Amino acid sequence: MAALRNFHVPLPPNVYDQLRQEAERTNQTATSIVRQAIEYWLKQQKKAEERRQLAEYVEAMAGTTYDLDPDLEAAGIEFMLSQGE
């Protein structure tokens, strides 16, 4: 396991108090809660960046030979329409 590093984050009193209350309520350390929150936020940032990159790629490839095959697209539309009957 890699060595852990400390990161000092000054918090407004109301945020600090809420964090302490949540730590007590859930029987966790405030450090653990903050670590989980940061890890979650970083995952969300990564997902958002991947979605942005995918959308950029899709837009760039639209209408090119890498776009959806017209026959496959027609078959997909036909299938979806047949499912509604």
PyMOL Python script that loads the backbone (N, CA, C, O; Angstrom):
from pymol import cmd

cmd.read_pdbstr("""\
ATOM      1  N   MET A   1       0.843  -1.193   0.000  1.00  0.00           N
ATOM      2  CA  MET A   1       0.000   0.000   0.000  1.00  0.00           C
ATOM      3  C   MET A   1       0.878   1.242   0.000  1.00  0.00           C
ATOM      4  O   MET A   1       1.851   1.332   0.749  1.00  0.00           O
ATOM      5  N   ALA A   2       0.522   2.188  -0.843  1.00  0.00           N
ATOM      6  CA  ALA A   2       1.275   3.439  -0.922  1.00  0.00           C
ATOM      7  C   ALA A   2       1.090   4.240   0.362  1.00  0.00           C
ATOM      8  O   ALA A   2       0.061   4.157   1.032  1.00  0.00           O
ATOM      9  N   ALA A   3       2.096   4.999   0.673  1.00  0.00           N
ATOM     10  CA  ALA A   3       2.020   5.843   1.867  1.00  0.00           C
ATOM     11  C   ALA A   3       0.918   6.878   1.693  1.00  0.00           C
ATOM     12  O   ALA A   3       0.745   7.446   0.615  1.00  0.00           O
ATOM     13  N   LEU A   4       0.189   7.109   2.754  1.00  0.00           N
ATOM     14  CA  LEU A   4      -0.874   8.117   2.724  1.00  0.00           C
ATOM     15  C   LEU A   4      -0.268   9.499   2.917  1.00  0.00           C
ATOM     16  O   LEU A   4       0.764   9.660   3.568  1.00  0.00           O
ATOM     17  N   ARG A   5      -0.917  10.467   2.351  1.00  0.00           N
ATOM     18  CA  ARG A   5      -0.475  11.855   2.500  1.00  0.00           C
ATOM     19  C   ARG A   5      -1.600  12.653   3.134  1.00  0.00           C
ATOM     20  O   ARG A   5      -2.778  12.405   2.875  1.00  0.00           O
ATOM     21  N   ASN A   6      -1.234  13.586   3.943  1.00  0.00           N
ATOM     22  CA  ASN A   6      -2.218  14.442   4.589  1.00  0.00           C
ATOM     23  C   ASN A   6      -2.479  15.675   3.743  1.00  0.00           C
ATOM     24  O   ASN A   6      -1.606  16.165   3.026  1.00  0.00           O
ATOM     25  N   PHE A   7      -3.712  16.161   3.851  1.00  0.00           N
ATOM     26  CA  PHE A   7      -4.134  17.342   3.094  1.00  0.00           C
ATOM     27  C   PHE A   7      -4.998  18.168   4.034  1.00  0.00           C
ATOM     28  O   PHE A   7      -6.056  17.710   4.466  1.00  0.00           O
ATOM     29  N   HIS A   8      -4.572  19.342   4.346  1.00  0.00           N
ATOM     30  CA  HIS A   8      -5.291  20.202   5.287  1.00  0.00           C
ATOM     31  C   HIS A   8      -6.344  21.011   4.542  1.00  0.00           C
ATOM     32  O   HIS A   8      -6.026  21.714   3.583  1.00  0.00           O
ATOM     33  N   VAL A   9      -7.601  20.914   4.980  1.00  0.00           N
ATOM     34  CA  VAL A   9      -8.698  21.633   4.336  1.00  0.00           C
ATOM     35  C   VAL A   9      -9.442  22.457   5.383  1.00  0.00           C
ATOM     36  O   VAL A   9     -10.187  21.900   6.190  1.00  0.00           O
ATOM     37  N   PRO A  10      -9.250  23.769   5.380  1.00  0.00           N
ATOM     38  CA  PRO A  10     -10.019  24.592   6.308  1.00  0.00           C
ATOM     39  C   PRO A  10     -11.495  24.575   5.902  1.00  0.00           C
ATOM     40  O   PRO A  10     -11.826  24.748   4.729  1.00  0.00           O
ATOM     41  N   LEU A  11     -12.362  24.368   6.871  1.00  0.00           N
ATOM     42  CA  LEU A  11     -13.804  24.299   6.616  1.00  0.00           C
ATOM     43  C   LEU A  11     -14.529  25.401   7.381  1.00  0.00           C
ATOM     44  O   LEU A  11     -14.132  25.765   8.488  1.00  0.00           O
ATOM     45  N   PRO A  12     -15.589  25.926   6.784  1.00  0.00           N
ATOM     46  CA  PRO A  12     -16.428  26.867   7.538  1.00  0.00           C
ATOM     47  C   PRO A  12     -17.033  26.132   8.742  1.00  0.00           C
ATOM     48  O   PRO A  12     -17.247  24.921   8.687  1.00  0.00           O
ATOM     49  N   PRO A  13     -17.301  26.851   9.807  1.00  0.00           N
ATOM     50  CA  PRO A  13     -17.814  26.202  11.027  1.00  0.00           C
ATOM     51  C   PRO A  13     -19.051  25.337  10.795  1.00  0.00           C
ATOM     52  O   PRO A  13     -19.152  24.258  11.379  1.00  0.00           O
ATOM     53  N   ASN A  14     -19.995  25.776   9.961  1.00  0.00           N
ATOM     54  CA  ASN A  14     -21.207  24.985   9.761  1.00  0.00           C
ATOM     55  C   ASN A  14     -20.907  23.673   9.026  1.00  0.00           C
ATOM     56  O   ASN A  14     -21.517  22.646   9.323  1.00  0.00           O
ATOM     57  N   VAL A  15     -19.977  23.701   8.077  1.00  0.00           N
ATOM     58  CA  VAL A  15     -19.601  22.476   7.364  1.00  0.00           C
ATOM     59  C   VAL A  15     -18.868  21.531   8.313  1.00  0.00           C
ATOM     60  O   VAL A  15     -19.123  20.327   8.322  1.00  0.00           O
ATOM     61  N   TYR A  16     -17.968  22.079   9.102  1.00  0.00           N
ATOM     62  CA  TYR A  16     -17.234  21.286  10.082  1.00  0.00           C
ATOM     63  C   TYR A  16     -18.199  20.614  11.066  1.00  0.00           C
ATOM     64  O   TYR A  16     -18.069  19.427  11.362  1.00  0.00           O
ATOM     65  N   ASP A  17     -19.153  21.380  11.560  1.00  0.00           N
ATOM     66  CA  ASP A  17     -20.123  20.832  12.519  1.00  0.00           C
ATOM     67  C   ASP A  17     -20.970  19.729  11.885  1.00  0.00           C
ATOM     68  O   ASP A  17     -21.219  18.697  12.507  1.00  0.00           O
ATOM     69  N   GLN A  18     -21.410  19.951  10.647  1.00  0.00           N
ATOM     70  CA  GLN A  18     -22.210  18.926   9.957  1.00  0.00           C
ATOM     71  C   GLN A  18     -21.390  17.657   9.721  1.00  0.00           C
ATOM     72  O   GLN A  18     -21.896  16.543   9.859  1.00  0.00           O
ATOM     73  N   LEU A  19     -20.135  17.840   9.367  1.00  0.00           N
ATOM     74  CA  LEU A  19     -19.253  16.683   9.154  1.00  0.00           C
ATOM     75  C   LEU A  19     -19.079  15.898  10.446  1.00  0.00           C
ATOM     76  O   LEU A  19     -19.174  14.671  10.442  1.00  0.00           O
ATOM     77  N   ARG A  20     -18.832  16.574  11.522  1.00  0.00           N
ATOM     78  CA  ARG A  20     -18.680  15.910  12.825  1.00  0.00           C
ATOM     79  C   ARG A  20     -19.977  15.186  13.223  1.00  0.00           C
ATOM     80  O   ARG A  20     -19.933  14.062  13.723  1.00  0.00           O
ATOM     81  N   GLN A  21     -21.107  15.825  13.003  1.00  0.00           N
ATOM     82  CA  GLN A  21     -22.388  15.192  13.340  1.00  0.00           C
ATOM     83  C   GLN A  21     -22.607  13.934  12.502  1.00  0.00           C
ATOM     84  O   GLN A  21     -23.065  12.915  13.019  1.00  0.00           O
ATOM     85  N   GLU A  22     -22.284  14.002  11.222  1.00  0.00           N
ATOM     86  CA  GLU A  22     -22.444  12.843  10.337  1.00  0.00           C
ATOM     87  C   GLU A  22     -21.483  11.727  10.737  1.00  0.00           C
ATOM     88  O   GLU A  22     -21.843  10.550  10.698  1.00  0.00           O
ATOM     89  N   ALA A  23     -20.284  12.089  11.114  1.00  0.00           N
ATOM     90  CA  ALA A  23     -19.307  11.095  11.561  1.00  0.00           C
ATOM     91  C   ALA A  23     -19.818  10.378  12.808  1.00  0.00           C
ATOM     92  O   ALA A  23     -19.717   9.156  12.917  1.00  0.00           O
ATOM     93  N   GLU A  24     -20.354  11.130  13.725  1.00  0.00           N
ATOM     94  CA  GLU A  24     -20.899  10.538  14.955  1.00  0.00           C
ATOM     95  C   GLU A  24     -22.128   9.671  14.642  1.00  0.00           C
ATOM     96  O   GLU A  24     -22.271   8.568  15.171  1.00  0.00           O
ATOM     97  N   ARG A  25     -23.008  10.182  13.779  1.00  0.00           N
ATOM     98  CA  ARG A  25     -24.224   9.457  13.435  1.00  0.00           C
ATOM     99  C   ARG A  25     -23.918   8.123  12.766  1.00  0.00           C
ATOM    100  O   ARG A  25     -24.584   7.123  13.032  1.00  0.00           O
ATOM    101  N   THR A  26     -22.914   8.109  11.900  1.00  0.00           N
ATOM    102  CA  THR A  26     -22.597   6.894  11.135  1.00  0.00           C
ATOM    103  C   THR A  26     -21.476   6.074  11.760  1.00  0.00           C
ATOM    104  O   THR A  26     -21.083   5.037  11.225  1.00  0.00           O
ATOM    105  N   ASN A  27     -20.970   6.535  12.878  1.00  0.00           N
ATOM    106  CA  ASN A  27     -19.897   5.841  13.587  1.00  0.00           C
ATOM    107  C   ASN A  27     -18.666   5.659  12.688  1.00  0.00           C
ATOM    108  O   ASN A  27     -18.043   4.598  12.659  1.00  0.00           O
ATOM    109  N   GLN A  28     -18.344   6.729  11.961  1.00  0.00           N
ATOM    110  CA  GLN A  28     -17.154   6.749  11.117  1.00  0.00           C
ATOM    111  C   GLN A  28     -16.298   7.935  11.534  1.00  0.00           C
ATOM    112  O   GLN A  28     -16.760   8.832  12.238  1.00  0.00           O
ATOM    113  N   THR A  29     -15.063   7.927  11.097  1.00  0.00           N
ATOM    114  CA  THR A  29     -14.233   9.098  11.341  1.00  0.00           C
ATOM    115  C   THR A  29     -14.558  10.155  10.288  1.00  0.00           C
ATOM    116  O   THR A  29     -14.968   9.833   9.172  1.00  0.00           O
ATOM    117  N   ALA A  30     -14.371  11.407  10.658  1.00  0.00           N
ATOM    118  CA  ALA A  30     -14.573  12.491   9.698  1.00  0.00           C
ATOM    119  C   ALA A  30     -13.605  12.324   8.530  1.00  0.00           C
ATOM    120  O   ALA A  30     -13.961  12.603   7.385  1.00  0.00           O
ATOM    121  N   THR A  31     -12.399  11.875   8.808  1.00  0.00           N
ATOM    122  CA  THR A  31     -11.404  11.650   7.758  1.00  0.00           C
ATOM    123  C   THR A  31     -11.907  10.630   6.756  1.00  0.00           C
ATOM    124  O   THR A  31     -11.747  10.820   5.550  1.00  0.00           O
ATOM    125  N   SER A  32     -12.506   9.562   7.227  1.00  0.00           N
ATOM    126  CA  SER A  32     -13.029   8.520   6.342  1.00  0.00           C
ATOM    127  C   SER A  32     -14.148   9.067   5.453  1.00  0.00           C
ATOM    128  O   SER A  32     -14.198   8.771   4.260  1.00  0.00           O
ATOM    129  N   ILE A  33     -15.032   9.854   6.030  1.00  0.00           N
ATOM    130  CA  ILE A  33     -16.136  10.430   5.267  1.00  0.00           C
ATOM    131  C   ILE A  33     -15.594  11.371   4.188  1.00  0.00           C
ATOM    132  O   ILE A  33     -16.040  11.326   3.042  1.00  0.00           O
ATOM    133  N   VAL A  34     -14.654  12.205   4.550  1.00  0.00           N
ATOM    134  CA  VAL A  34     -14.077  13.150   3.590  1.00  0.00           C
ATOM    135  C   VAL A  34     -13.337  12.400   2.492  1.00  0.00           C
ATOM    136  O   VAL A  34     -13.445  12.766   1.322  1.00  0.00           O
ATOM    137  N   ARG A  35     -12.589  11.361   2.842  1.00  0.00           N
ATOM    138  CA  ARG A  35     -11.868  10.572   1.846  1.00  0.00           C
ATOM    139  C   ARG A  35     -12.852   9.953   0.852  1.00  0.00           C
ATOM    140  O   ARG A  35     -12.624   9.986  -0.357  1.00  0.00           O
ATOM    141  N   GLN A  36     -13.947   9.387   1.369  1.00  0.00           N
ATOM    142  CA  GLN A  36     -14.967   8.789   0.496  1.00  0.00           C
ATOM    143  C   GLN A  36     -15.603   9.841  -0.410  1.00  0.00           C
ATOM    144  O   GLN A  36     -15.848   9.587  -1.589  1.00  0.00           O
ATOM    145  N   ALA A  37     -15.865  11.008   0.139  1.00  0.00           N
ATOM    146  CA  ALA A  37     -16.484  12.080  -0.652  1.00  0.00           C
ATOM    147  C   ALA A  37     -15.550  12.535  -1.773  1.00  0.00           C
ATOM    148  O   ALA A  37     -15.998  12.774  -2.895  1.00  0.00           O
ATOM    149  N   ILE A  38     -14.277  12.653  -1.478  1.00  0.00           N
ATOM    150  CA  ILE A  38     -13.313  13.077  -2.493  1.00  0.00           C
ATOM    151  C   ILE A  38     -13.175  12.001  -3.564  1.00  0.00           C
ATOM    152  O   ILE A  38     -13.148  12.315  -4.754  1.00  0.00           O
ATOM    153  N   GLU A  39     -13.088  10.737  -3.156  1.00  0.00           N
ATOM    154  CA  GLU A  39     -12.981   9.644  -4.128  1.00  0.00           C
ATOM    155  C   GLU A  39     -14.209   9.610  -5.033  1.00  0.00           C
ATOM    156  O   GLU A  39     -14.083   9.419  -6.243  1.00  0.00           O
ATOM    157  N   TYR A  40     -15.393   9.794  -4.456  1.00  0.00           N
ATOM    158  CA  TYR A  40     -16.635   9.812  -5.241  1.00  0.00           C
ATOM    159  C   TYR A  40     -16.608  10.972  -6.231  1.00  0.00           C
ATOM    160  O   TYR A  40     -16.941  10.792  -7.403  1.00  0.00           O
ATOM    161  N   TRP A  41     -16.216  12.157  -5.773  1.00  0.00           N
ATOM    162  CA  TRP A  41     -16.172  13.335  -6.634  1.00  0.00           C
ATOM    163  C   TRP A  41     -15.204  13.120  -7.788  1.00  0.00           C
ATOM    164  O   TRP A  41     -15.508  13.460  -8.931  1.00  0.00           O
ATOM    165  N   LEU A  42     -14.039  12.557  -7.489  1.00  0.00           N
ATOM    166  CA  LEU A  42     -13.055  12.309  -8.542  1.00  0.00           C
ATOM    167  C   LEU A  42     -13.584  11.316  -9.581  1.00  0.00           C
ATOM    168  O   LEU A  42     -13.351  11.491 -10.777  1.00  0.00           O
ATOM    169  N   LYS A  43     -14.295  10.276  -9.132  1.00  0.00           N
ATOM    170  CA  LYS A  43     -14.902   9.324 -10.070  1.00  0.00           C
ATOM    171  C   LYS A  43     -15.921  10.026 -10.963  1.00  0.00           C
ATOM    172  O   LYS A  43     -15.969   9.776 -12.167  1.00  0.00           O
ATOM    173  N   GLN A  44     -16.732  10.901 -10.380  1.00  0.00           N
ATOM    174  CA  GLN A  44     -17.735  11.629 -11.153  1.00  0.00           C
ATOM    175  C   GLN A  44     -17.074  12.549 -12.176  1.00  0.00           C
ATOM    176  O   GLN A  44     -17.559  12.685 -13.299  1.00  0.00           O
ATOM    177  N   GLN A  45     -15.969  13.179 -11.788  1.00  0.00           N
ATOM    178  CA  GLN A  45     -15.238  14.041 -12.712  1.00  0.00           C
ATOM    179  C   GLN A  45     -14.696  13.220 -13.882  1.00  0.00           C
ATOM    180  O   GLN A  45     -14.749  13.661 -15.031  1.00  0.00           O
ATOM    181  N   LYS A  46     -14.176  12.028 -13.589  1.00  0.00           N
ATOM    182  CA  LYS A  46     -13.643  11.164 -14.634  1.00  0.00           C
ATOM    183  C   LYS A  46     -14.750  10.724 -15.583  1.00  0.00           C
ATOM    184  O   LYS A  46     -14.561  10.725 -16.799  1.00  0.00           O
ATOM    185  N   LYS A  47     -15.904  10.347 -15.036  1.00  0.00           N
ATOM    186  CA  LYS A  47     -17.042   9.944 -15.869  1.00  0.00           C
ATOM    187  C   LYS A  47     -17.494  11.092 -16.759  1.00  0.00           C
ATOM    188  O   LYS A  47     -17.768  10.895 -17.943  1.00  0.00           O
ATOM    189  N   ALA A  48     -17.571  12.279 -16.197  1.00  0.00           N
ATOM    190  CA  ALA A  48     -18.001  13.448 -16.974  1.00  0.00           C
ATOM    191  C   ALA A  48     -17.021  13.721 -18.119  1.00  0.00           C
ATOM    192  O   ALA A  48     -17.440  14.055 -19.227  1.00  0.00           O
ATOM    193  N   GLU A  49     -15.738  13.581 -17.858  1.00  0.00           N
ATOM    194  CA  GLU A  49     -14.740  13.797 -18.894  1.00  0.00           C
ATOM    195  C   GLU A  49     -14.838  12.717 -19.975  1.00  0.00           C
ATOM    196  O   GLU A  49     -14.701  13.014 -21.161  1.00  0.00           O
ATOM    197  N   GLU A  50     -15.075  11.472 -19.572  1.00  0.00           N
ATOM    198  CA  GLU A  50     -15.244  10.399 -20.555  1.00  0.00           C
ATOM    199  C   GLU A  50     -16.476  10.640 -21.419  1.00  0.00           C
ATOM    200  O   GLU A  50     -16.434  10.418 -22.630  1.00  0.00           O
ATOM    201  N   ARG A  51     -17.580  11.095 -20.807  1.00  0.00           N
ATOM    202  CA  ARG A  51     -18.795  11.420 -21.581  1.00  0.00           C
ATOM    203  C   ARG A  51     -18.526  12.561 -22.555  1.00  0.00           C
ATOM    204  O   ARG A  51     -18.983  12.525 -23.697  1.00  0.00           O
ATOM    205  N   ARG A  52     -17.788  13.567 -22.109  1.00  0.00           N
ATOM    206  CA  ARG A  52     -17.454  14.699 -22.967  1.00  0.00           C
ATOM    207  C   ARG A  52     -16.615  14.239 -24.157  1.00  0.00           C
ATOM    208  O   ARG A  52     -16.868  14.636 -25.294  1.00  0.00           O
ATOM    209  N   GLN A  53     -15.617  13.399 -23.888  1.00  0.00           N
ATOM    210  CA  GLN A  53     -14.761  12.903 -24.957  1.00  0.00           C
ATOM    211  C   GLN A  53     -15.547  12.031 -25.935  1.00  0.00           C
ATOM    212  O   GLN A  53     -15.341  12.115 -27.146  1.00  0.00           O
ATOM    213  N   LEU A  54     -16.439  11.199 -25.417  1.00  0.00           N
ATOM    214  CA  LEU A  54     -17.251  10.345 -26.280  1.00  0.00           C
ATOM    215  C   LEU A  54     -18.158  11.196 -27.167  1.00  0.00           C
ATOM    216  O   LEU A  54     -18.274  10.939 -28.365  1.00  0.00           O
ATOM    217  N   ALA A  55     -18.790  12.192 -26.592  1.00  0.00           N
ATOM    218  CA  ALA A  55     -19.671  13.061 -27.364  1.00  0.00           C
ATOM    219  C   ALA A  55     -18.880  13.793 -28.449  1.00  0.00           C
ATOM    220  O   ALA A  55     -19.361  13.959 -29.570  1.00  0.00           O
ATOM    221  N   GLU A  56     -17.684  14.224 -28.115  1.00  0.00           N
ATOM    222  CA  GLU A  56     -16.819  14.896 -29.085  1.00  0.00           C
ATOM    223  C   GLU A  56     -16.459  13.943 -30.227  1.00  0.00           C
ATOM    224  O   GLU A  56     -16.469  14.333 -31.395  1.00  0.00           O
ATOM    225  N   TYR A  57     -16.143  12.703 -29.887  1.00  0.00           N
ATOM    226  CA  TYR A  57     -15.802  11.700 -30.900  1.00  0.00           C
ATOM    227  C   TYR A  57     -17.005  11.396 -31.795  1.00  0.00           C
ATOM    228  O   TYR A  57     -16.885  11.342 -33.019  1.00  0.00           O
ATOM    229  N   VAL A  58     -18.158  11.201 -31.170  1.00  0.00           N
ATOM    230  CA  VAL A  58     -19.370  10.890 -31.926  1.00  0.00           C
ATOM    231  C   VAL A  58     -19.688  12.020 -32.901  1.00  0.00           C
ATOM    232  O   VAL A  58     -20.027  11.779 -34.059  1.00  0.00           O
ATOM    233  N   GLU A  59     -19.576  13.244 -32.422  1.00  0.00           N
ATOM    234  CA  GLU A  59     -19.850  14.397 -33.287  1.00  0.00           C
ATOM    235  C   GLU A  59     -18.852  14.459 -34.451  1.00  0.00           C
ATOM    236  O   GLU A  59     -19.228  14.749 -35.587  1.00  0.00           O
ATOM    237  N   ALA A  60     -17.588  14.184 -34.155  1.00  0.00           N
ATOM    238  CA  ALA A  60     -16.561  14.240 -35.200  1.00  0.00           C
ATOM    239  C   ALA A  60     -16.745  13.130 -36.233  1.00  0.00           C
ATOM    240  O   ALA A  60     -16.416  13.316 -37.404  1.00  0.00           O
ATOM    241  N   MET A  61     -17.269  11.974 -35.810  1.00  0.00           N
ATOM    242  CA  MET A  61     -17.410  10.831 -36.707  1.00  0.00           C
ATOM    243  C   MET A  61     -18.744  10.810 -37.453  1.00  0.00           C
ATOM    244  O   MET A  61     -18.921  10.023 -38.383  1.00  0.00           O
ATOM    245  N   ALA A  62     -19.671  11.658 -37.057  1.00  0.00           N
ATOM    246  CA  ALA A  62     -20.989  11.681 -37.703  1.00  0.00           C
ATOM    247  C   ALA A  62     -20.841  11.954 -39.190  1.00  0.00           C
ATOM    248  O   ALA A  62     -20.173  12.899 -39.608  1.00  0.00           O
ATOM    249  N   GLY A  63     -21.484  11.099 -39.977  1.00  0.00           N
ATOM    250  CA  GLY A  63     -21.460  11.271 -41.418  1.00  0.00           C
ATOM    251  C   GLY A  63     -20.230  10.710 -42.106  1.00  0.00           C
ATOM    252  O   GLY A  63     -20.117  10.780 -43.330  1.00  0.00           O
ATOM    253  N   THR A  64     -19.297  10.149 -41.325  1.00  0.00           N
ATOM    254  CA  THR A  64     -18.105   9.544 -41.921  1.00  0.00           C
ATOM    255  C   THR A  64     -18.327   8.046 -42.073  1.00  0.00           C
ATOM    256  O   THR A  64     -19.388   7.529 -41.724  1.00  0.00           O
ATOM    257  N   THR A  65     -17.330   7.360 -42.591  1.00  0.00           N
ATOM    258  CA  THR A  65     -17.429   5.897 -42.730  1.00  0.00           C
ATOM    259  C   THR A  65     -17.468   5.210 -41.373  1.00  0.00           C
ATOM    260  O   THR A  65     -17.804   4.028 -41.299  1.00  0.00           O
ATOM    261  N   TYR A  66     -17.137   5.913 -40.303  1.00  0.00           N
ATOM    262  CA  TYR A  66     -17.201   5.343 -38.959  1.00  0.00           C
ATOM    263  C   TYR A  66     -18.569   5.542 -38.307  1.00  0.00           C
ATOM    264  O   TYR A  66     -18.806   5.078 -37.191  1.00  0.00           O
ATOM    265  N   ASP A  67     -19.455   6.226 -39.004  1.00  0.00           N
ATOM    266  CA  ASP A  67     -20.809   6.436 -38.503  1.00  0.00           C
ATOM    267  C   ASP A  67     -21.574   5.119 -38.587  1.00  0.00           C
ATOM    268  O   ASP A  67     -21.079   4.151 -39.164  1.00  0.00           O
ATOM    269  N   LEU A  68     -22.757   5.076 -38.025  1.00  0.00           N
ATOM    270  CA  LEU A  68     -23.571   3.865 -38.031  1.00  0.00           C
ATOM    271  C   LEU A  68     -23.890   3.441 -39.449  1.00  0.00           C
ATOM    272  O   LEU A  68     -24.261   4.259 -40.292  1.00  0.00           O
ATOM    273  N   ASP A  69     -23.740   2.161 -39.697  1.00  0.00           N
ATOM    274  CA  ASP A  69     -24.048   1.594 -41.008  1.00  0.00           C
ATOM    275  C   ASP A  69     -25.526   1.829 -41.320  1.00  0.00           C
ATOM    276  O   ASP A  69     -26.376   1.495 -40.494  1.00  0.00           O
ATOM    277  N   PRO A  70     -25.859   2.393 -42.484  1.00  0.00           N
ATOM    278  CA  PRO A  70     -27.261   2.707 -42.810  1.00  0.00           C
ATOM    279  C   PRO A  70     -28.179   1.483 -42.790  1.00  0.00           C
ATOM    280  O   PRO A  70     -29.317   1.577 -42.329  1.00  0.00           O
ATOM    281  N   ASP A  71     -27.703   0.338 -43.281  1.00  0.00           N
ATOM    282  CA  ASP A  71     -28.528  -0.874 -43.263  1.00  0.00           C
ATOM    283  C   ASP A  71     -28.787  -1.344 -41.835  1.00  0.00           C
ATOM    284  O   ASP A  71     -29.899  -1.747 -41.492  1.00  0.00           O
ATOM    285  N   LEU A  72     -27.750  -1.286 -41.014  1.00  0.00           N
ATOM    286  CA  LEU A  72     -27.907  -1.680 -39.613  1.00  0.00           C
ATOM    287  C   LEU A  72     -28.845  -0.713 -38.896  1.00  0.00           C
ATOM    288  O   LEU A  72     -29.675  -1.141 -38.094  1.00  0.00           O
ATOM    289  N   GLU A  73     -28.723   0.571 -39.170  1.00  0.00           N
ATOM    290  CA  GLU A  73     -29.603   1.564 -38.561  1.00  0.00           C
ATOM    291  C   GLU A  73     -31.054   1.315 -38.963  1.00  0.00           C
ATOM    292  O   GLU A  73     -31.947   1.368 -38.118  1.00  0.00           O
ATOM    293  N   ALA A  74     -31.296   1.044 -40.251  1.00  0.00           N
ATOM    294  CA  ALA A  74     -32.659   0.775 -40.725  1.00  0.00           C
ATOM    295  C   ALA A  74     -33.222  -0.471 -40.072  1.00  0.00           C
ATOM    296  O   ALA A  74     -34.390  -0.496 -39.683  1.00  0.00           O
ATOM    297  N   ALA A  75     -32.398  -1.512 -39.945  1.00  0.00           N
ATOM    298  CA  ALA A  75     -32.849  -2.749 -39.308  1.00  0.00           C
ATOM    299  C   ALA A  75     -33.183  -2.494 -37.846  1.00  0.00           C
ATOM    300  O   ALA A  75     -34.162  -3.035 -37.332  1.00  0.00           O
ATOM    301  N   GLY A  76     -32.382  -1.676 -37.174  1.00  0.00           N
ATOM    302  CA  GLY A  76     -32.653  -1.354 -35.770  1.00  0.00           C
ATOM    303  C   GLY A  76     -33.951  -0.593 -35.604  1.00  0.00           C
ATOM    304  O   GLY A  76     -34.732  -0.874 -34.695  1.00  0.00           O
ATOM    305  N   ILE A  77     -34.181   0.365 -36.477  1.00  0.00           N
ATOM    306  CA  ILE A  77     -35.422   1.139 -36.422  1.00  0.00           C
ATOM    307  C   ILE A  77     -36.619   0.236 -36.697  1.00  0.00           C
ATOM    308  O   ILE A  77     -37.643   0.321 -36.019  1.00  0.00           O
ATOM    309  N   GLU A  78     -36.482  -0.615 -37.681  1.00  0.00           N
ATOM    310  CA  GLU A  78     -37.565  -1.553 -38.022  1.00  0.00           C
ATOM    311  C   GLU A  78     -37.877  -2.466 -36.822  1.00  0.00           C
ATOM    312  O   GLU A  78     -39.037  -2.714 -36.494  1.00  0.00           O
ATOM    313  N   PHE A  79     -36.828  -2.944 -36.193  1.00  0.00           N
ATOM    314  CA  PHE A  79     -37.027  -3.818 -35.025  1.00  0.00           C
ATOM    315  C   PHE A  79     -37.716  -3.067 -33.891  1.00  0.00           C
ATOM    316  O   PHE A  79     -38.653  -3.591 -33.288  1.00  0.00           O
ATOM    317  N   MET A  80     -37.274  -1.860 -33.593  1.00  0.00           N
ATOM    318  CA  MET A  80     -37.882  -1.087 -32.500  1.00  0.00           C
ATOM    319  C   MET A  80     -39.344  -0.801 -32.790  1.00  0.00           C
ATOM    320  O   MET A  80     -40.180  -0.885 -31.890  1.00  0.00           O
ATOM    321  N   LEU A  81     -39.664  -0.468 -34.022  1.00  0.00           N
ATOM    322  CA  LEU A  81     -41.050  -0.202 -34.399  1.00  0.00           C
ATOM    323  C   LEU A  81     -41.899  -1.457 -34.272  1.00  0.00           C
ATOM    324  O   LEU A  81     -43.061  -1.376 -33.874  1.00  0.00           O
ATOM    325  N   SER A  82     -41.338  -2.619 -34.605  1.00  0.00           N
ATOM    326  CA  SER A  82     -42.098  -3.870 -34.512  1.00  0.00           C
ATOM    327  C   SER A  82     -42.367  -4.248 -33.054  1.00  0.00           C
ATOM    328  O   SER A  82     -43.324  -4.971 -32.779  1.00  0.00           O
ATOM    329  N   GLN A  83     -41.557  -3.782 -32.134  1.00  0.00           N
ATOM    330  CA  GLN A  83     -41.740  -4.092 -30.709  1.00  0.00           C
ATOM    331  C   GLN A  83     -42.893  -3.309 -30.105  1.00  0.00           C
ATOM    332  O   GLN A  83     -43.436  -3.705 -29.073  1.00  0.00           O
ATOM    333  N   GLY A  84     -43.268  -2.218 -30.725  1.00  0.00           N
ATOM    334  CA  GLY A  84     -44.360  -1.392 -30.216  1.00  0.00           C
ATOM    335  C   GLY A  84     -45.728  -1.920 -30.587  1.00  0.00           C
ATOM    336  O   GLY A  84     -46.732  -1.431 -30.070  1.00  0.00           O
ATOM    337  N   GLU A  85     -45.798  -2.897 -31.464  1.00  0.00           N
ATOM    338  CA  GLU A  85     -47.094  -3.425 -31.929  1.00  0.00           C
ATOM    339  C   GLU A  85     -47.711  -4.369 -30.933  1.00  0.00           C
ATOM    340  O   GLU A  85     -48.797  -4.897 -31.173  1.00  0.00           O
TER     341      GLU A  85
END
""", "prot")
cmd.dss("prot")
cmd.show_as("cartoon", "prot")
cmd.util.cbc("prot")
cmd.orient("prot")
